[in-house]
Each structure stands twice: as structure tokens, then as C-alpha cells.
């Protein structure tokens, strides 16, 4: 399988992160794409860049959005 196109930068115990992960999982499943999650607190570089605004959604390694999943926008980005 190819590398996942979507990464959710998340934090343990973060309700908004749990919602974003569920949204991303559903959308990626609909599109037949892989995704992954990374704990912002497990990586000092991630924590320095994203620590105060998780969840962050990355598409193909680039920041796509944060705090919530914008479903239509994410679907457009993934079907280009």
C-alpha cells in the first residue's frame, strides 16, 4: 500500500482530535485512501510546530487545516 495521504496530528485525551480522527477515517475509507495519526507530544518538532492547535490535518505532508475537518474541502483535496 502507498504511503497514507492524510495525517492527523493529535494529542491523547483531546476530544476534538478524536472527532477529527473519526471524520478522517470515514472520509479516507470512502475514497479508498490510507491515513495515519501522529501524537504531537511524542515528537518535539511536531510539538513545537503544532502543539497549541491540534488537531492538525496534513495532506501529502502539507498543512491542510486545524481544529476541525472541513469535509468538502478535504474531499476536494484528496480527489485532485
PyMOL Python script that loads the backbone (N, CA, C, O; Angstrom):
from pymol import cmd

cmd.read_pdbstr("""\
ATOM      1  N   UNK A   1       0.845  -1.189   0.000  1.00  0.00           N
ATOM      2  CA  UNK A   1       0.000   0.000   0.000  1.00  0.00           C
ATOM      3  C   UNK A   1       0.884   1.244   0.000  1.00  0.00           C
ATOM      4  O   UNK A   1       1.939   1.264   0.635  1.00  0.00           O
ATOM      5  N   UNK A   2       0.455   2.268  -0.706  1.00  0.00           N
ATOM      6  CA  UNK A   2       1.185   3.519  -0.744  1.00  0.00           C
ATOM      7  C   UNK A   2       1.153   4.191   0.619  1.00  0.00           C
ATOM      8  O   UNK A   2       0.360   3.842   1.493  1.00  0.00           O
ATOM      9  N   UNK A   3       2.040   5.165   0.770  1.00  0.00           N
ATOM     10  CA  UNK A   3       2.050   5.948   1.999  1.00  0.00           C
ATOM     11  C   UNK A   3       0.695   6.628   2.195  1.00  0.00           C
ATOM     12  O   UNK A   3       0.072   7.057   1.223  1.00  0.00           O
ATOM     13  N   UNK A   4       0.242   6.728   3.423  1.00  0.00           N
ATOM     14  CA  UNK A   4      -1.022   7.432   3.672  1.00  0.00           C
ATOM     15  C   UNK A   4      -0.933   8.882   3.205  1.00  0.00           C
ATOM     16  O   UNK A   4       0.083   9.545   3.415  1.00  0.00           O
ATOM     17  N   UNK A   5      -1.981   9.364   2.583  1.00  0.00           N
ATOM     18  CA  UNK A   5      -2.012  10.743   2.105  1.00  0.00           C
ATOM     19  C   UNK A   5      -2.401  11.722   3.193  1.00  0.00           C
ATOM     20  O   UNK A   5      -2.081  12.908   3.106  1.00  0.00           O
ATOM     21  N   UNK A   6      -3.093  11.236   4.225  1.00  0.00           N
ATOM     22  CA  UNK A   6      -3.588  12.121   5.279  1.00  0.00           C
ATOM     23  C   UNK A   6      -2.968  11.720   6.610  1.00  0.00           C
ATOM     24  O   UNK A   6      -2.902  10.540   6.956  1.00  0.00           O
ATOM     25  N   UNK A   7      -2.520  12.722   7.342  1.00  0.00           N
ATOM     26  CA  UNK A   7      -2.025  12.531   8.702  1.00  0.00           C
ATOM     27  C   UNK A   7      -2.800  13.467   9.612  1.00  0.00           C
ATOM     28  O   UNK A   7      -2.987  14.643   9.301  1.00  0.00           O
ATOM     29  N   UNK A   8      -3.247  12.935  10.736  1.00  0.00           N
ATOM     30  CA  UNK A   8      -3.884  13.765  11.756  1.00  0.00           C
ATOM     31  C   UNK A   8      -2.870  13.896  12.891  1.00  0.00           C
ATOM     32  O   UNK A   8      -2.485  12.909  13.516  1.00  0.00           O
ATOM     33  N   UNK A   9      -2.449  15.131  13.143  1.00  0.00           N
ATOM     34  CA  UNK A   9      -1.574  15.403  14.282  1.00  0.00           C
ATOM     35  C   UNK A   9      -2.506  15.576  15.466  1.00  0.00           C
ATOM     36  O   UNK A   9      -3.368  16.454  15.466  1.00  0.00           O
ATOM     37  N   UNK A  10      -2.330  14.739  16.473  1.00  0.00           N
ATOM     38  CA  UNK A  10      -3.319  14.587  17.527  1.00  0.00           C
ATOM     39  C   UNK A  10      -2.665  14.631  18.908  1.00  0.00           C
ATOM     40  O   UNK A  10      -1.444  14.727  19.027  1.00  0.00           O
ATOM     41  N   UNK A  11      -3.479  14.562  19.923  1.00  0.00           N
ATOM     42  CA  UNK A  11      -2.993  14.529  21.315  1.00  0.00           C
ATOM     43  C   UNK A  11      -3.890  13.577  22.093  1.00  0.00           C
ATOM     44  O   UNK A  11      -5.111  13.589  21.933  1.00  0.00           O
ATOM     45  N   UNK A  12      -3.291  12.773  22.916  1.00  0.00           N
ATOM     46  CA  UNK A  12      -4.040  11.847  23.770  1.00  0.00           C
ATOM     47  C   UNK A  12      -4.966  12.649  24.683  1.00  0.00           C
ATOM     48  O   UNK A  12      -4.551  13.635  25.292  1.00  0.00           O
ATOM     49  N   UNK A  13      -6.220  12.216  24.771  1.00  0.00           N
ATOM     50  CA  UNK A  13      -7.193  12.864  25.646  1.00  0.00           C
ATOM     51  C   UNK A  13      -7.857  14.090  25.052  1.00  0.00           C
ATOM     52  O   UNK A  13      -8.596  14.788  25.747  1.00  0.00           O
ATOM     53  N   UNK A  14      -7.608  14.364  23.784  1.00  0.00           N
ATOM     54  CA  UNK A  14      -8.172  15.544  23.116  1.00  0.00           C
ATOM     55  C   UNK A  14      -9.453  15.129  22.392  1.00  0.00           C
ATOM     56  O   UNK A  14      -9.404  14.376  21.420  1.00  0.00           O
ATOM     57  N   UNK A  15     -10.600  15.621  22.868  1.00  0.00           N
ATOM     58  CA  UNK A  15     -11.878  15.260  22.254  1.00  0.00           C
ATOM     59  C   UNK A  15     -11.958  15.720  20.796  1.00  0.00           C
ATOM     60  O   UNK A  15     -12.413  14.963  19.938  1.00  0.00           O
ATOM     61  N   UNK A  16     -11.527  16.933  20.508  1.00  0.00           N
ATOM     62  CA  UNK A  16     -11.549  17.428  19.126  1.00  0.00           C
ATOM     63  C   UNK A  16     -10.690  16.550  18.223  1.00  0.00           C
ATOM     64  O   UNK A  16     -11.020  16.342  17.056  1.00  0.00           O
ATOM     65  N   UNK A  17      -9.587  16.037  18.765  1.00  0.00           N
ATOM     66  CA  UNK A  17      -8.711  15.141  17.993  1.00  0.00           C
ATOM     67  C   UNK A  17      -9.433  13.827  17.684  1.00  0.00           C
ATOM     68  O   UNK A  17      -9.324  13.303  16.576  1.00  0.00           O
ATOM     69  N   UNK A  18     -10.158  13.307  18.648  1.00  0.00           N
ATOM     70  CA  UNK A  18     -10.910  12.066  18.437  1.00  0.00           C
ATOM     71  C   UNK A  18     -11.960  12.253  17.347  1.00  0.00           C
ATOM     72  O   UNK A  18     -12.152  11.372  16.509  1.00  0.00           O
ATOM     73  N   UNK A  19     -12.635  13.393  17.357  1.00  0.00           N
ATOM     74  CA  UNK A  19     -13.647  13.684  16.335  1.00  0.00           C
ATOM     75  C   UNK A  19     -12.974  13.799  14.970  1.00  0.00           C
ATOM     76  O   UNK A  19     -13.468  13.245  13.988  1.00  0.00           O
ATOM     77  N   UNK A  20     -11.853  14.512  14.901  1.00  0.00           N
ATOM     78  CA  UNK A  20     -11.142  14.677  13.628  1.00  0.00           C
ATOM     79  C   UNK A  20     -10.663  13.333  13.097  1.00  0.00           C
ATOM     80  O   UNK A  20     -10.770  13.071  11.899  1.00  0.00           O
ATOM     81  N   UNK A  21     -10.139  12.480  13.968  1.00  0.00           N
ATOM     82  CA  UNK A  21      -9.689  11.159  13.530  1.00  0.00           C
ATOM     83  C   UNK A  21     -10.848  10.338  12.975  1.00  0.00           C
ATOM     84  O   UNK A  21     -10.693   9.658  11.960  1.00  0.00           O
ATOM     85  N   UNK A  22     -11.995  10.392  13.621  1.00  0.00           N
ATOM     86  CA  UNK A  22     -13.162   9.650  13.136  1.00  0.00           C
ATOM     87  C   UNK A  22     -13.614  10.184  11.778  1.00  0.00           C
ATOM     88  O   UNK A  22     -13.955   9.404  10.888  1.00  0.00           O
ATOM     89  N   UNK A  23     -13.619  11.514  11.611  1.00  0.00           N
ATOM     90  CA  UNK A  23     -14.000  12.113  10.333  1.00  0.00           C
ATOM     91  C   UNK A  23     -13.027  11.711   9.234  1.00  0.00           C
ATOM     92  O   UNK A  23     -13.447  11.317   8.146  1.00  0.00           O
ATOM     93  N   UNK A  24     -11.744  11.806   9.507  1.00  0.00           N
ATOM     94  CA  UNK A  24     -10.722  11.449   8.517  1.00  0.00           C
ATOM     95  C   UNK A  24     -10.822   9.966   8.170  1.00  0.00           C
ATOM     96  O   UNK A  24     -10.724   9.596   7.000  1.00  0.00           O
ATOM     97  N   UNK A  25     -11.014   9.124   9.165  1.00  0.00           N
ATOM     98  CA  UNK A  25     -11.137   7.684   8.914  1.00  0.00           C
ATOM     99  C   UNK A  25     -12.305   7.391   7.980  1.00  0.00           C
ATOM    100  O   UNK A  25     -12.175   6.593   7.052  1.00  0.00           O
ATOM    101  N   UNK A  26     -13.433   8.027   8.220  1.00  0.00           N
ATOM    102  CA  UNK A  26     -14.627   7.823   7.398  1.00  0.00           C
ATOM    103  C   UNK A  26     -14.405   8.316   5.971  1.00  0.00           C
ATOM    104  O   UNK A  26     -14.727   7.616   5.011  1.00  0.00           O
ATOM    105  N   UNK A  27     -13.858   9.513   5.834  1.00  0.00           N
ATOM    106  CA  UNK A  27     -13.643  10.103   4.507  1.00  0.00           C
ATOM    107  C   UNK A  27     -12.619   9.282   3.724  1.00  0.00           C
ATOM    108  O   UNK A  27     -12.833   8.983   2.550  1.00  0.00           O
ATOM    109  N   UNK A  28     -11.528   8.923   4.358  1.00  0.00           N
ATOM    110  CA  UNK A  28     -10.497   8.148   3.668  1.00  0.00           C
ATOM    111  C   UNK A  28     -11.020   6.765   3.280  1.00  0.00           C
ATOM    112  O   UNK A  28     -10.689   6.259   2.208  1.00  0.00           O
ATOM    113  N   UNK A  29     -11.823   6.157   4.131  1.00  0.00           N
ATOM    114  CA  UNK A  29     -12.415   4.857   3.788  1.00  0.00           C
ATOM    115  C   UNK A  29     -13.322   4.995   2.566  1.00  0.00           C
ATOM    116  O   UNK A  29     -13.307   4.144   1.677  1.00  0.00           O
ATOM    117  N   UNK A  30     -14.109   6.066   2.526  1.00  0.00           N
ATOM    118  CA  UNK A  30     -14.976   6.310   1.372  1.00  0.00           C
ATOM    119  C   UNK A  30     -14.179   6.420   0.080  1.00  0.00           C
ATOM    120  O   UNK A  30     -14.629   5.985  -0.981  1.00  0.00           O
ATOM    121  N   UNK A  31     -12.978   7.013   0.182  1.00  0.00           N
ATOM    122  CA  UNK A  31     -12.163   7.270  -1.001  1.00  0.00           C
ATOM    123  C   UNK A  31     -11.122   6.177  -1.249  1.00  0.00           C
ATOM    124  O   UNK A  31     -10.387   6.233  -2.234  1.00  0.00           O
ATOM    125  N   UNK A  32     -11.057   5.187  -0.363  1.00  0.00           N
ATOM    126  CA  UNK A  32     -10.094   4.109  -0.524  1.00  0.00           C
ATOM    127  C   UNK A  32      -8.657   4.540  -0.271  1.00  0.00           C
ATOM    128  O   UNK A  32      -7.727   4.015  -0.884  1.00  0.00           O
ATOM    129  N   UNK A  33      -8.479   5.496   0.633  1.00  0.00           N
ATOM    130  CA  UNK A  33      -7.152   6.033   0.933  1.00  0.00           C
ATOM    131  C   UNK A  33      -6.727   5.690   2.350  1.00  0.00           C
ATOM    132  O   UNK A  33      -7.555   5.505   3.242  1.00  0.00           O
ATOM    133  N   UNK A  34      -5.429   5.611   2.533  1.00  0.00           N
ATOM    134  CA  UNK A  34      -4.908   5.386   3.866  1.00  0.00           C
ATOM    135  C   UNK A  34      -4.704   6.696   4.608  1.00  0.00           C
ATOM    136  O   UNK A  34      -4.601   7.767   4.010  1.00  0.00           O
ATOM    137  N   UNK A  35      -4.649   6.581   5.909  1.00  0.00           N
ATOM    138  CA  UNK A  35      -4.377   7.740   6.758  1.00  0.00           C
ATOM    139  C   UNK A  35      -3.645   7.260   7.993  1.00  0.00           C
ATOM    140  O   UNK A  35      -3.608   6.062   8.274  1.00  0.00           O
ATOM    141  N   UNK A  36      -3.070   8.181   8.723  1.00  0.00           N
ATOM    142  CA  UNK A  36      -2.356   7.851   9.944  1.00  0.00           C
ATOM    143  C   UNK A  36      -2.536   8.984  10.952  1.00  0.00           C
ATOM    144  O   UNK A  36      -2.958  10.086  10.600  1.00  0.00           O
ATOM    145  N   UNK A  37      -2.211   8.696  12.199  1.00  0.00           N
ATOM    146  CA  UNK A  37      -2.240   9.712  13.258  1.00  0.00           C
ATOM    147  C   UNK A  37      -0.865   9.783  13.893  1.00  0.00           C
ATOM    148  O   UNK A  37      -0.178   8.769  14.014  1.00  0.00           O
ATOM    149  N   UNK A  38      -0.463  10.972  14.296  1.00  0.00           N
ATOM    150  CA  UNK A  38       0.789  11.168  14.999  1.00  0.00           C
ATOM    151  C   UNK A  38       0.519  11.973  16.256  1.00  0.00           C
ATOM    152  O   UNK A  38      -0.167  12.995  16.218  1.00  0.00           O
ATOM    153  N   UNK A  39       1.065  11.506  17.369  1.00  0.00           N
ATOM    154  CA  UNK A  39       0.905  12.182  18.650  1.00  0.00           C
ATOM    155  C   UNK A  39       1.843  13.378  18.713  1.00  0.00           C
ATOM    156  O   UNK A  39       3.063  13.215  18.676  1.00  0.00           O
ATOM    157  N   UNK A  40       1.286  14.564  18.809  1.00  0.00           N
ATOM    158  CA  UNK A  40       2.065  15.794  18.827  1.00  0.00           C
ATOM    159  C   UNK A  40       3.043  15.820  20.012  1.00  0.00           C
ATOM    160  O   UNK A  40       4.119  16.409  19.914  1.00  0.00           O
ATOM    161  N   UNK A  41       2.674  15.191  21.114  1.00  0.00           N
ATOM    162  CA  UNK A  41       3.512  15.231  22.308  1.00  0.00           C
ATOM    163  C   UNK A  41       4.644  14.205  22.284  1.00  0.00           C
ATOM    164  O   UNK A  41       5.519  14.231  23.149  1.00  0.00           O
ATOM    165  N   UNK A  42       4.634  13.306  21.305  1.00  0.00           N
ATOM    166  CA  UNK A  42       5.679  12.288  21.205  1.00  0.00           C
ATOM    167  C   UNK A  42       6.854  12.752  20.347  1.00  0.00           C
ATOM    168  O   UNK A  42       7.872  12.064  20.275  1.00  0.00           O
ATOM    169  N   UNK A  43       6.729  13.893  19.705  1.00  0.00           N
ATOM    170  CA  UNK A  43       7.755  14.381  18.792  1.00  0.00           C
ATOM    171  C   UNK A  43       8.000  15.866  19.069  1.00  0.00           C
ATOM    172  O   UNK A  43       7.106  16.684  18.848  1.00  0.00           O
ATOM    173  N   UNK A  44       9.191  16.228  19.545  1.00  0.00           N
ATOM    174  CA  UNK A  44       9.462  17.635  19.866  1.00  0.00           C
ATOM    175  C   UNK A  44       9.269  18.590  18.689  1.00  0.00           C
ATOM    176  O   UNK A  44       8.843  19.728  18.887  1.00  0.00           O
ATOM    177  N   UNK A  45       9.572  18.150  17.478  1.00  0.00           N
ATOM    178  CA  UNK A  45       9.385  19.016  16.315  1.00  0.00           C
ATOM    179  C   UNK A  45       7.902  19.269  16.044  1.00  0.00           C
ATOM    180  O   UNK A  45       7.497  20.398  15.766  1.00  0.00           O
ATOM    181  N   UNK A  46       7.098  18.207  16.127  1.00  0.00           N
ATOM    182  CA  UNK A  46       5.653  18.377  15.953  1.00  0.00           C
ATOM    183  C   UNK A  46       5.081  19.273  17.047  1.00  0.00           C
ATOM    184  O   UNK A  46       4.259  20.149  16.778  1.00  0.00           O
ATOM    185  N   UNK A  47       5.523  19.046  18.276  1.00  0.00           N
ATOM    186  CA  UNK A  47       5.012  19.844  19.398  1.00  0.00           C
ATOM    187  C   UNK A  47       5.356  21.317  19.208  1.00  0.00           C
ATOM    188  O   UNK A  47       4.530  22.187  19.484  1.00  0.00           O
ATOM    189  N   UNK A  48       6.572  21.602  18.738  1.00  0.00           N
ATOM    190  CA  UNK A  48       6.980  22.994  18.526  1.00  0.00           C
ATOM    191  C   UNK A  48       6.159  23.659  17.430  1.00  0.00           C
ATOM    192  O   UNK A  48       5.829  24.841  17.528  1.00  0.00           O
ATOM    193  N   UNK A  49       5.829  22.902  16.386  1.00  0.00           N
ATOM    194  CA  UNK A  49       5.098  23.476  15.263  1.00  0.00           C
ATOM    195  C   UNK A  49       3.591  23.512  15.469  1.00  0.00           C
ATOM    196  O   UNK A  49       2.946  24.499  15.118  1.00  0.00           O
ATOM    197  N   UNK A  50       3.016  22.446  16.037  1.00  0.00           N
ATOM    198  CA  UNK A  50       1.559  22.310  16.075  1.00  0.00           C
ATOM    199  C   UNK A  50       0.965  22.204  17.474  1.00  0.00           C
ATOM    200  O   UNK A  50      -0.255  22.108  17.604  1.00  0.00           O
ATOM    201  N   UNK A  51       1.769  22.218  18.509  1.00  0.00           N
ATOM    202  CA  UNK A  51       1.319  21.880  19.848  1.00  0.00           C
ATOM    203  C   UNK A  51       0.138  22.639  20.391  1.00  0.00           C
ATOM    204  O   UNK A  51      -0.617  22.101  21.201  1.00  0.00           O
ATOM    205  N   UNK A  52      -0.049  23.886  19.967  1.00  0.00           N
ATOM    206  CA  UNK A  52      -1.131  24.690  20.534  1.00  0.00           C
ATOM    207  C   UNK A  52      -2.385  24.700  19.680  1.00  0.00           C
ATOM    208  O   UNK A  52      -3.342  25.401  20.010  1.00  0.00           O
ATOM    209  N   UNK A  53      -2.408  23.939  18.583  1.00  0.00           N
ATOM    210  CA  UNK A  53      -3.589  23.991  17.718  1.00  0.00           C
ATOM    211  C   UNK A  53      -3.989  22.641  17.140  1.00  0.00           C
ATOM    212  O   UNK A  53      -4.437  22.568  15.996  1.00  0.00           O
ATOM    213  N   UNK A  54      -3.838  21.591  17.900  1.00  0.00           N
ATOM    214  CA  UNK A  54      -4.277  20.273  17.448  1.00  0.00           C
ATOM    215  C   UNK A  54      -5.800  20.162  17.554  1.00  0.00           C
ATOM    216  O   UNK A  54      -6.400  20.830  18.396  1.00  0.00           O
ATOM    217  N   UNK A  55      -6.425  19.355  16.740  1.00  0.00           N
ATOM    218  CA  UNK A  55      -5.827  18.509  15.720  1.00  0.00           C
ATOM    219  C   UNK A  55      -5.446  19.321  14.475  1.00  0.00           C
ATOM    220  O   UNK A  55      -6.071  20.325  14.136  1.00  0.00           O
ATOM    221  N   UNK A  56      -4.390  18.836  13.814  1.00  0.00           N
ATOM    222  CA  UNK A  56      -3.955  19.422  12.549  1.00  0.00           C
ATOM    223  C   UNK A  56      -4.075  18.334  11.494  1.00  0.00           C
ATOM    224  O   UNK A  56      -3.679  17.191  11.726  1.00  0.00           O
ATOM    225  N   UNK A  57      -4.619  18.686  10.341  1.00  0.00           N
ATOM    226  CA  UNK A  57      -4.777  17.745   9.239  1.00  0.00           C
ATOM    227  C   UNK A  57      -3.710  18.062   8.200  1.00  0.00           C
ATOM    228  O   UNK A  57      -3.625  19.189   7.714  1.00  0.00           O
ATOM    229  N   UNK A  58      -2.895  17.062   7.861  1.00  0.00           N
ATOM    230  CA  UNK A  58      -1.884  17.200   6.821  1.00  0.00           C
ATOM    231  C   UNK A  58      -2.310  16.356   5.623  1.00  0.00           C
ATOM    232  O   UNK A  58      -2.744  15.216   5.787  1.00  0.00           O
ATOM    233  N   UNK A  59      -2.188  16.907   4.432  1.00  0.00           N
ATOM    234  CA  UNK A  59      -2.448  16.164   3.204  1.00  0.00           C
ATOM    235  C   UNK A  59      -1.159  16.166   2.405  1.00  0.00           C
ATOM    236  O   UNK A  59      -0.618  17.220   2.070  1.00  0.00           O
ATOM    237  N   UNK A  60      -0.679  14.977   2.109  1.00  0.00           N
ATOM    238  CA  UNK A  60       0.584  14.820   1.380  1.00  0.00           C
ATOM    239  C   UNK A  60       1.705  15.608   2.054  1.00  0.00           C
ATOM    240  O   UNK A  60       2.570  16.172   1.385  1.00  0.00           O
ATOM    241  N   UNK A  61       1.679  15.640   3.387  1.00  0.00           N
ATOM    242  CA  UNK A  61       2.729  16.285   4.161  1.00  0.00           C
ATOM    243  C   UNK A  61       2.571  17.775   4.368  1.00  0.00           C
ATOM    244  O   UNK A  61       3.334  18.376   5.124  1.00  0.00           O
ATOM    245  N   UNK A  62       1.593  18.385   3.711  1.00  0.00           N
ATOM    246  CA  UNK A  62       1.374  19.821   3.843  1.00  0.00           C
ATOM    247  C   UNK A  62       0.168  20.093   4.731  1.00  0.00           C
ATOM    248  O   UNK A  62      -0.811  19.346   4.712  1.00  0.00           O
ATOM    249  N   UNK A  63       0.248  21.170   5.510  1.00  0.00           N
ATOM    250  CA  UNK A  63      -0.867  21.509   6.389  1.00  0.00           C
ATOM    251  C   UNK A  63      -2.106  21.855   5.575  1.00  0.00           C
ATOM    252  O   UNK A  63      -2.072  22.708   4.687  1.00  0.00           O
ATOM    253  N   UNK A  64      -3.191  21.179   5.894  1.00  0.00           N
ATOM    254  CA  UNK A  64      -4.465  21.388   5.194  1.00  0.00           C
ATOM    255  C   UNK A  64      -5.446  22.178   6.061  1.00  0.00           C
ATOM    256  O   UNK A  64      -6.227  22.979   5.547  1.00  0.00           O
ATOM    257  N   UNK A  65      -5.404  21.955   7.355  1.00  0.00           N
ATOM    258  CA  UNK A  65      -6.309  22.652   8.256  1.00  0.00           C
ATOM    259  C   UNK A  65      -6.066  22.224   9.685  1.00  0.00           C
ATOM    260  O   UNK A  65      -5.259  21.335   9.957  1.00  0.00           O
ATOM    261  N   UNK A  66      -6.781  22.874  10.601  1.00  0.00           N
ATOM    262  CA  UNK A  66      -6.632  22.530  12.008  1.00  0.00           C
ATOM    263  C   UNK A  66      -7.920  22.816  12.763  1.00  0.00           C
ATOM    264  O   UNK A  66      -8.793  23.559  12.315  1.00  0.00           O
ATOM    265  N   UNK A  67      -7.993  22.190  13.930  1.00  0.00           N
ATOM    266  CA  UNK A  67      -9.103  22.246  14.878  1.00  0.00           C
ATOM    267  C   UNK A  67     -10.326  21.450  14.457  1.00  0.00           C
ATOM    268  O   UNK A  67     -11.011  20.906  15.323  1.00  0.00           O
ATOM    269  N   UNK A  68     -10.634  21.355  13.170  1.00  0.00           N
ATOM    270  CA  UNK A  68     -11.747  20.515  12.733  1.00  0.00           C
ATOM    271  C   UNK A  68     -11.542  20.140  11.264  1.00  0.00           C
ATOM    272  O   UNK A  68     -10.789  20.793  10.542  1.00  0.00           O
ATOM    273  N   UNK A  69     -12.213  19.098  10.847  1.00  0.00           N
ATOM    274  CA  UNK A  69     -12.144  18.646   9.462  1.00  0.00           C
ATOM    275  C   UNK A  69     -13.229  19.355   8.659  1.00  0.00           C
ATOM    276  O   UNK A  69     -14.409  19.298   9.006  1.00  0.00           O
ATOM    277  N   UNK A  70     -12.824  20.016   7.595  1.00  0.00           N
ATOM    278  CA  UNK A  70     -13.773  20.610   6.657  1.00  0.00           C
ATOM    279  C   UNK A  70     -13.981  19.569   5.557  1.00  0.00           C
ATOM    280  O   UNK A  70     -13.194  19.479   4.615  1.00  0.00           O
ATOM    281  N   UNK A  71     -15.053  18.784   5.690  1.00  0.00           N
ATOM    282  CA  UNK A  71     -15.221  17.597   4.869  1.00  0.00           C
ATOM    283  C   UNK A  71     -15.175  17.866   3.373  1.00  0.00           C
ATOM    284  O   UNK A  71     -14.423  17.201   2.662  1.00  0.00           O
ATOM    285  N   UNK A  72     -15.944  18.805   2.879  1.00  0.00           N
ATOM    286  CA  UNK A  72     -15.961  19.052   1.432  1.00  0.00           C
ATOM    287  C   UNK A  72     -14.583  19.475   0.925  1.00  0.00           C
ATOM    288  O   UNK A  72     -14.140  19.028  -0.133  1.00  0.00           O
ATOM    289  N   UNK A  73     -13.919  20.325   1.676  1.00  0.00           N
ATOM    290  CA  UNK A  73     -12.587  20.801   1.288  1.00  0.00           C
ATOM    291  C   UNK A  73     -11.576  19.655   1.282  1.00  0.00           C
ATOM    292  O   UNK A  73     -10.751  19.556   0.373  1.00  0.00           O
ATOM    293  N   UNK A  74     -11.640  18.795   2.293  1.00  0.00           N
ATOM    294  CA  UNK A  74     -10.728  17.655   2.354  1.00  0.00           C
ATOM    295  C   UNK A  74     -10.994  16.695   1.203  1.00  0.00           C
ATOM    296  O   UNK A  74     -10.054  16.213   0.571  1.00  0.00           O
ATOM    297  N   UNK A  75     -12.247  16.415   0.928  1.00  0.00           N
ATOM    298  CA  UNK A  75     -12.573  15.525  -0.199  1.00  0.00           C
ATOM    299  C   UNK A  75     -12.049  16.092  -1.522  1.00  0.00           C
ATOM    300  O   UNK A  75     -11.509  15.356  -2.347  1.00  0.00           O
ATOM    301  N   UNK A  76     -12.211  17.398  -1.716  1.00  0.00           N
ATOM    302  CA  UNK A  76     -11.681  18.021  -2.942  1.00  0.00           C
ATOM    303  C   UNK A  76     -10.170  17.848  -3.036  1.00  0.00           C
ATOM    304  O   UNK A  76      -9.645  17.503  -4.095  1.00  0.00           O
ATOM    305  N   UNK A  77      -9.483  18.085  -1.946  1.00  0.00           N
ATOM    306  CA  UNK A  77      -8.016  17.973  -1.946  1.00  0.00           C
ATOM    307  C   UNK A  77      -7.576  16.553  -2.256  1.00  0.00           C
ATOM    308  O   UNK A  77      -6.551  16.350  -2.907  1.00  0.00           O
ATOM    309  N   UNK A  78      -8.337  15.571  -1.798  1.00  0.00           N
ATOM    310  CA  UNK A  78      -7.944  14.180  -1.967  1.00  0.00           C
ATOM    311  C   UNK A  78      -8.346  13.597  -3.317  1.00  0.00           C
ATOM    312  O   UNK A  78      -7.875  12.521  -3.686  1.00  0.00           O
ATOM    313  N   UNK A  79      -9.199  14.282  -4.053  1.00  0.00           N
ATOM    314  CA  UNK A  79      -9.625  13.755  -5.355  1.00  0.00           C
ATOM    315  C   UNK A  79      -9.000  14.516  -6.518  1.00  0.00           C
ATOM    316  O   UNK A  79      -9.360  14.292  -7.674  1.00  0.00           O
ATOM    317  N   UNK A  80      -8.089  15.393  -6.222  1.00  0.00           N
ATOM    318  CA  UNK A  80      -7.386  16.114  -7.302  1.00  0.00           C
ATOM    319  C   UNK A  80      -6.342  15.239  -7.916  1.00  0.00           C
ATOM    320  O   UNK A  80      -5.646  15.663  -8.838  1.00  0.00           O
TER     321      UNK A  80
END
""", "prot")
cmd.dss("prot")
cmd.show_as("cartoon", "prot")
cmd.util.cbc("prot")
cmd.orient("prot")
